[in-house]
Amino acid sequence: MEIFFFIPVIIITFFMIVVFNSIKIVKEYQRLVVFRLGKHFGVLGPGVVFVWPVIDQAVWVDLRESTLEFVKVNCMAKDGKEVSFDLSVKFQIIDPVASVTKVKNIYNDSKNVTEKLLRDFIERYFSQDIPFRKREIGMLFKEVLERAVKDWGVKIISVELK
């Protein structure tokens, strides 16, 4: 008779644990991209959301501005001389779904693309012109970078060459 008392207690305890682990609190600057059984289900947040265990997989996305810092990026100028830059790129995720589904790791991939594009972009300029045209080069490079990452749900806010 005692075993019949423990079975409902175990079942109720199990469901309570499942419910408490399913409730997520999403902050104002975050979103949850939810995949239900592997297929995109939706974007949840901010606030209190419910994510089914086992059925749903949630990916947290931070919508705040982020900065990529590059120290001593070496590039070849048009005249064959090596030029070094410090580069700062500010960006923000504006489409959480694209930032999760289009690239594996938005931060690493953005950093790799930025560095590659900078090296290719600097090859257009002579080394003696670069120090005097850093602001112009930065604005033009921002446009090139925006075109490269627009499908990833990323907005480039600023590019600064130092």
N, C-alpha and C positions, 0 to 999 in steps of 0.2 A: 504494500500500500504506500510505503514511503517513496518508492521509485516514481510513482505517478505524480507525486508532488514536485520532484526535481525536474522532470521533463518540461513542464510549462515554464519553470523558472529559468532553465537553460535556454529555451527558445526565446523568451522575452529578453533575456540578457544579450543574446546574440543579435536580435533585432535592434536593441538599443545601441549596441556598439556600431552596427552598420549605419544607423541613422546619424549618430554623432560624427562618424568619419566621413559621411557624405555631405555634410554641411560645410561650405567654404565661405569665408568672408573675403570679398574682393575689394581692395582699396580703390579709392577714386582714380588713381593713376595707373591702375592695372586692369587687365582684361583676362578672362579665361577663354581660350579657344578650345572648344569641346569636340571630340571625335567620338561618335557613338558607333560601336562595333566597326571602327576603322574608317568610317565615313564622316566628313565634316558635318557637324550638327548645328553649331552656332557659336556666337560670341556672347559670353555672359559677364555681367558685372556693370557697374560697381554695386556693392551691397552683399546681401546674404543670398547665396545660390546653393542649389542642391545638385550634386553630381553622383549619379548612380555608380556604386562600386562594381568593378569587373566589366560592366557594360560600357561605361564612359572612360575616356582618357582625357584629362585636362592638361593643357599647356599654358603656363603663366606667361603673359607678355607685359613688359613694362613700357608705358607710353611716355615716360619722361624723356627730356633731352639727354642725350649721351654724347660723350666726346671721345674721339679716337685721337690719340697722341702718337706722333711719329717723331722719333729722335734720330737725327743724322741720316736722312734718306739720301743716298748717293745716286745721282743721275748724270747721264752724259748729255751735254749740250750739243747744239747743232755743229759747233766747231770742233767737237771731239774732246773738249775739256770736261773734267769731272766737277760737278757742282753739288754741294751738300745743302740740305734743307732740314729745318724742323717744320713739321706740318701739324696743324690742329684742324680737325673736321668735327663740327657739331651736327648731329642729326637727330631725328625723332621718328619713331614708328607711328605711322598714321593709319595703316591697315593691318590689324593684328593677324588676320587670316593669311594674307599674302606673306607676311614675315615668317609665318610658321610653315606654310605649304610650299613656298617657292624656293627657299634655301634651307640648308640643314642647320646652320648656326649663323644668324644674322650678323653678329658682331665680328666673328672671324672672317666671314666672307666679305663683309664690307671693308674690313681692314686690308685684306688681300687685293681686292679690286681697286681700292684707292691707291695703294702703293704701286700696282702695275700701271694704272692709268697715269699716275704722276710721272713715272719714268718715261712712258711713251709720249706724254704731253710736253715735257721739258725739252725733248729732242727737237722741237720746232724753233727753239730760241737760241741765240748766240749767248755765250757765257757772260760777255761784258754787258749785255742788255738786261739780264735777269735782275740784278740788284735794284735797278731803277724802275722796273716794271712789275714788281712783286704783287702790288695790289691788282693791277690789270690781269696778270697771270692767274691770280687767285680767283677772280670773278669768272674768267673764262673756264678755268678748271672746275669750278663749282657747277657750271652748266653741263660740262662733259660728264661729271660724276652723277649729276641728277638724272641724266638720260640713261646712265648705266644701271642705276639702282631703282628706277621708278617702278618697275614691275614687282619689286620686293616689298612694297608698302612702306618705303622709307622716304622721308623728306630731308634734304640737305639744307641746314639752316645757314651755316657759314663755313668758309674755308679760309684759313689764315696761313700764309707762308711766312716763316721767320728766318 
